[in-house]
Each structure stands twice: as structure tokens, then as C-alpha cells.
Amino acid sequence: MSDKQMHPCSCTVEPAEEYALPGDRMRQLKGALVRSVFRIPGMDCPSEEQIIRMRLAAAPVAAMVFDLPGRSLVVDHTGDPAALVALLEPLGYGTALQESNVLSAGQTPLAAPDSDAEAKVLWILLAINAAMSVIEIFAGWWANSAGLLSDAADMLADAGVYGVALYAVGRTAVHKRTAAHLSGLLQLALALGVLTETGRRIITGSTPEGIAMIGISLLALAANIACLALLSRHRDGGVHMRASYIFSANDVLANLGVIVAGVLVGWMNSPWPDWVIGFGIGVMVLIGSIRILRLR
């Protein structure tokens, strides 16, 4: 559930006007079903997939197929693909149109989303992220760890995104936008709370428990792996049930970051590694909330 700023590749978004098609081409696309492929280097986890789905909720989209590891999106839609680029550009994920073609008579349209399968996946994601956030909150207070508290906020933010997506299944675009903004406000409150708490710990000089940080972060890492194992059983049930759906490189990086911070806390006998990772994760959640609140 959290924003993901660390990506192995980057892409400069071109202005939407550069994707505008010639008049003859636009007349050909009018009313026809078009398949467009987008490169989205800033998309690498399920919560960002849900943000993109909500962003395109009101667009003339028939179906979408996400490839999270490949950072790409295939969309069957009507009208100019430049309109979709313009909708996705404000998210800051680096959207770029790779190709766009009218579907021929022999081509099969993408399968429409299976709402029941999507809801089942979202319930699993929501339950695991919510449970781990509660565990990390209590563990963070007990261990005096800003890193664990920040990671708890990150997982709770992800749970909020999945909850919003679950609420939005089968509902109108207005409902989806409203729910998304509520999720963004929740993430904003969590981020500000985490940053404030980290600042308080720096001022008061609380000492975290390095061993507890490592143990709980390993549990959170195991939870992410458990999600992947559960969802891999449904990889043939539709595009939303693929194992790659749960892949979240930055959540794993956050877990590993807290583990490394725990090791450094014990080795250096200093709370600074915990404070640094806590502040870093808090900033990620803050940026994620801003992205969601920018949805229109």
C-alpha cells in the first residue's frame, strides 16, 4: 500500500500534445476499438495499479492488462490515446505511449475484468496488510522503533488503497474518485503522524531494540511472500489474479531497510539508523498520499 520512488529506470513524460494523431488517423479511431500499449516505469506495485485503475475509471476504457514487473499497461479503448496519457501524466509515474492500433476483425479484445476475482484478491491484500500494520504498530511502540512504526504506516496505507479499490469494484467513477481521495487523506495523516513521531524520538533520544526490529521486519517480509504464494494459485483465473499482482519491490526494500537499520543499531549502539529509515519511509508515504490526492 505506500509511494514508490525508487525505480530502476526513469522516463521523461512527453507532453500529451505530442501524442495527438493526424486528422485522418483520428477519424479512423473515432468509434473504433483501439489497443494502446503504455510504458509506465514508475508503476511497480499493486497499490499503484489500483491508483491507475481509479484514474482511468471515467475514461472510455473497455479492458486493461497490467504487467507490473515489466512496467507496462495494455488498454483496449475508444478515442485518442493522448487522452489517456493526459489522465495518467499527473500521477508522476513517467507514462509514455509505445504504440496504438485499431483492432482488426480477427483480433480478440482483452477480457473484461472479473469483479468477483478482483474482489477476492483485494480482500486477501487488505487482510494481510492490515494485520501486519497492527503487529508492527504494537511492536514499534514496544521496541521504541521509528522504523517499525513507519513501516506499519506504509502497510496501513497500502491496506487503505486496497480497501478503496474493494469499495470501488462495480461502482461509478464518482464513487471511485471520492474513495481515492479519502484514502489519500488517510495516508497524509499517517505520513504526518510518522514524521512527527520520528522527530519526537530524535528530540527525546529514545533507544530502539535492534533485535526486535529485525524479527518483526522478517515477519513482514514473510507476509509479503505469503501473499505471493496465495495469489499464485489463481494465476490462471484472469488478469487480476496473476502472481505478479502482489509483487511490490519497494515494500520489500522497506522491510530490508528496517532489518539493516536494526543490525546497524546493534552494531553502532546508536539509534540514528532507526531514525533515518523511519524518516525515509514516512516521506515515501507522504509522497504517496500526494499522488492519490492529485487524482481528479
C-alpha positions in Angstrom: 0.0 0.0 0.0 2.8 3.0 0.1 4.6 5.5 -2.6 7.4 4.0 -4.5 10.1 6.5 -5.6 13.0 4.1 -6.1 12.8 2.7 -9.6 15.5 1.0 -11.7 14.5 3.1 -14.7 13.2 6.5 -15.4 11.2 8.1 -18.2 10.5 11.7 -19.0 6.8 12.2 -19.8 6.3 13.9 -23.1 3.5 16.5 -23.3 0.2 14.9 -24.3 0.0 17.2 -27.4 2.9 15.3 -28.9 0.7 12.1 -28.9 -2.0 13.9 -30.8 -2.8 12.0 -34.0 -3.3 13.4 -37.5 -6.9 14.2 -38.6 -7.2 11.1 -40.9 -6.0 8.9 -38.1 -8.4 10.4 -35.6 -11.3 9.8 -38.0 -10.2 6.2 -38.3 -10.1 5.8 -34.5 -13.4 7.5 -33.8 -15.8 4.8 -32.6 -13.3 2.0 -33.2 -11.8 -0.2 -30.5 -8.1 0.8 -30.1 -5.3 -1.2 -28.4 -2.7 1.0 -26.8 0.5 0.0 -25.0 1.9 2.3 -22.4 5.3 2.2 -20.7 4.9 3.2 -17.0 8.3 3.0 -15.3 7.0 4.4 -12.0 4.5 1.6 -11.6 5.8 -1.4 -9.7 3.3 -2.5 -7.1 -0.4 -3.4 -6.7 -1.4 -0.1 -4.9 -0.1 1.9 -7.9 -2.1 -0.4 -10.2 -5.2 0.5 -8.3 -4.5 4.2 -8.5 -4.1 3.9 -12.2 -7.4 2.0 -12.5 -9.2 4.7 -10.5 -7.6 7.4 -12.6 -9.0 5.8 -15.8 -12.4 4.9 -14.3 -14.2 7.6 -16.2 -12.2 7.1 -19.5 -13.7 5.1 -22.5 -11.7 2.0 -21.5 -13.0 -1.5 -22.3 -10.3 -3.5 -20.5 -6.8 -3.3 -19.2 -3.9 -5.7 -18.7 -1.1 -4.7 -16.2 2.4 -6.0 -16.3 3.9 -4.8 -13.0 7.4 -6.4 -13.3 7.5 -5.1 -16.9 6.2 -1.7 -16.0 3.7 -1.7 -18.9 0.0 -1.4 -19.4 -2.2 -2.6 -22.4 -5.5 -0.9 -22.8 -8.4 -1.5 -25.2 -10.3 1.8 -25.5 -12.0 4.2 -27.9 -10.8 7.6 -28.9 -7.4 9.3 -28.9 -4.7 7.6 -26.7 -3.4 11.0 -26.0 -6.4 11.5 -23.7 -5.3 8.5 -21.6 -1.7 9.9 -21.5 -3.1 13.2 -20.2 -5.0 11.4 -17.5 -2.0 9.4 -16.3 0.6 12.1 -16.6 -0.2 13.9 -13.3 0.5 10.8 -11.3 4.2 11.2 -12.0 4.8 7.6 -12.9 6.5 8.5 -16.2 3.8 7.4 -18.6 4.8 7.1 -22.3 2.8 5.8 -25.2 4.6 3.0 -27.0 2.1 2.0 -29.7 -1.5 2.3 -30.6 -3.5 0.5 -33.3 -7.1 -0.1 -34.3 -8.1 -3.7 -33.6 -8.7 -5.7 -36.7 -11.7 -8.0 -37.2 -9.5 -11.0 -36.4 -8.1 -9.7 -33.2 -9.7 -10.7 -29.8 -10.4 -7.9 -27.4 -8.9 -8.1 -24.0 -11.1 -9.9 -21.4 -13.2 -7.6 -19.2 -12.2 -7.6 -15.6 -13.7 -10.3 -13.4 -15.2 -8.3 -10.5 -15.6 -11.3 -8.2 -12.0 -12.4 -8.7 -10.7 -8.9 -8.3 -12.7 -8.5 -5.0 -11.2 -11.8 -3.7 -7.7 -10.7 -4.4 -8.3 -7.3 -2.8 -9.7 -8.9 0.3 -6.5 -11.0 0.7 -4.3 -8.0 0.2 -6.3 -5.9 2.6 -6.3 -8.5 5.3 -2.6 -9.3 5.2 -1.5 -5.6 5.1 -4.0 -4.6 7.8 -2.9 -7.4 10.1 0.8 -6.7 9.6 0.3 -3.0 10.2 -1.3 -3.7 13.6 1.5 -6.1 14.6 4.1 -3.5 13.6 2.4 -0.7 15.4 2.5 -2.6 18.7 6.0 -3.9 18.1 7.2 -0.4 17.1 6.0 1.1 20.4 7.4 -1.8 22.4 10.7 -1.7 20.7 10.9 2.1 20.6 11.5 1.9 16.8 10.6 4.7 14.5 11.4 2.3 11.6 8.8 -0.3 12.6 6.2 2.4 13.1 6.9 3.9 9.7 6.7 0.5 8.0 3.4 -0.1 9.9 2.1 3.2 8.4 3.3 2.1 5.0 1.4 -1.2 5.2 -1.7 0.5 6.6 -1.6 3.0 3.7 -1.4 0.1 1.2 -4.3 -1.6 3.0 -6.2 1.7 2.6 -5.6 1.7 -1.2 -6.8 -1.9 -1.4 -9.9 -1.1 0.7 -10.7 1.8 -1.6 -10.3 -0.4 -4.6 -12.6 -3.1 -3.0 -15.2 -0.4 -2.3 -14.9 0.8 -5.9 -15.5 -2.6 -7.6 -18.5 -2.2 -9.7 -19.2 1.4 -8.7 -19.3 4.6 -10.6 -16.3 6.8 -11.4 -17.5 9.4 -8.9 -17.6 6.8 -6.1 -14.0 5.7 -7.1 -12.6 9.2 -7.0 -14.3 10.0 -3.7 -13.0 6.8 -2.1 -9.5 7.5 -3.6 -9.4 11.0 -2.0 -10.4 9.6 1.4 -7.6 7.1 1.1 -5.2 9.9 0.2 -6.3 11.9 3.3 -5.7 8.8 5.4 -2.2 8.3 4.0 -1.5 12.0 4.5 -2.5 11.8 8.2 -0.4 8.6 8.6 2.7 10.2 7.0 2.5 13.4 9.1 2.0 11.3 12.2 5.0 9.1 11.4 7.3 12.1 10.6 6.1 13.8 13.8 6.8 10.7 15.9 10.2 10.2 14.3 11.0 13.9 15.1 9.8 13.4 18.7 12.1 10.3 19.1 15.1 12.3 17.8 14.4 15.0 20.3 13.8 12.7 23.3 16.6 10.3 22.3 14.7 7.1 22.7 16.8 3.9 22.1 15.3 1.2 19.8 15.6 -2.5 20.2 17.6 -3.7 17.2 16.8 -7.4 17.6 13.0 -6.7 17.8 13.3 -4.5 14.6 15.0 -7.4 12.8 12.5 -10.0 14.0 9.3 -8.1 13.1 10.7 -7.0 9.8 11.4 -10.6 8.9 7.8 -11.4 9.8 6.6 -8.6 7.5 8.8 -9.9 4.7 7.3 -13.4 5.2 3.9 -11.9 5.0 4.7 -10.4 1.5 6.0 -13.8 0.4 2.8 -15.5 1.8 0.7 -13.1 -0.3 2.6 -14.1 -3.4 2.1 -17.8 -2.7 -1.6 -17.4 -2.1 -2.2 -15.4 -5.3 0.0 -17.6 -7.4 -2.7 -20.3 -7.1 -5.0 -18.1 -9.1 -2.6 -17.0 -11.8 -4.9 -18.6 -14.5 -8.1 -17.1 -13.1 -7.8 -13.8 -15.1 -5.5 -10.8 -15.5 -6.1 -9.6 -11.9 -5.2 -12.9 -10.4 -1.7 -13.2 -11.7 1.1 -13.7 -9.2 2.8 -10.5 -10.4 -0.2 -8.6 -9.0 1.3 -8.9 -5.5 4.8 -8.1 -6.4 6.0 -5.0 -4.6 9.7 -4.3 -4.8 9.5 -1.2 -2.6 7.6 -2.8 0.2 10.4 -5.5 0.3 13.0 -2.7 0.2 11.3 -1.0 3.2 11.4 -4.4 5.1 15.0 -4.9 4.2 15.8 -1.3 5.2 14.4 -1.8 8.7 16.3 -5.0 9.0 19.6 -3.3 8.0 18.7 -0.4 10.4 18.2 -3.0 13.2 21.6 -4.5 12.5 23.3 -1.1 12.5 21.5 -0.1 15.7 23.1 -3.1 17.5 26.5 -2.7 15.8 26.9 1.0 16.2 25.0 1.2 19.5 23.2 4.2 18.1 19.5 5.0 17.4 20.3 7.0 14.3 19.9 4.2 11.7 16.4 3.6 13.1 15.5 7.3 12.9 16.8 7.6 9.3 14.8 4.7 8.0 11.8 5.9 9.9 12.0 9.3 8.3 12.7 7.8 4.8 9.6 5.5 4.9 7.5 8.4 6.3 8.5 10.6 3.3 7.5 7.7 0.9 4.1 7.5 2.5 3.7 11.3 2.3 4.6 11.4 -1.4 2.1 8.5 -2.0 -0.7 10.5 -0.3 0.0 13.5 -2.5 -0.2 11.4 -5.7 -3.6 9.9 -4.7 -4.9 13.4 -3.7 -3.9 14.6 -7.2 -6.4 12.2 -8.8 -9.2 14.1 -10.5 
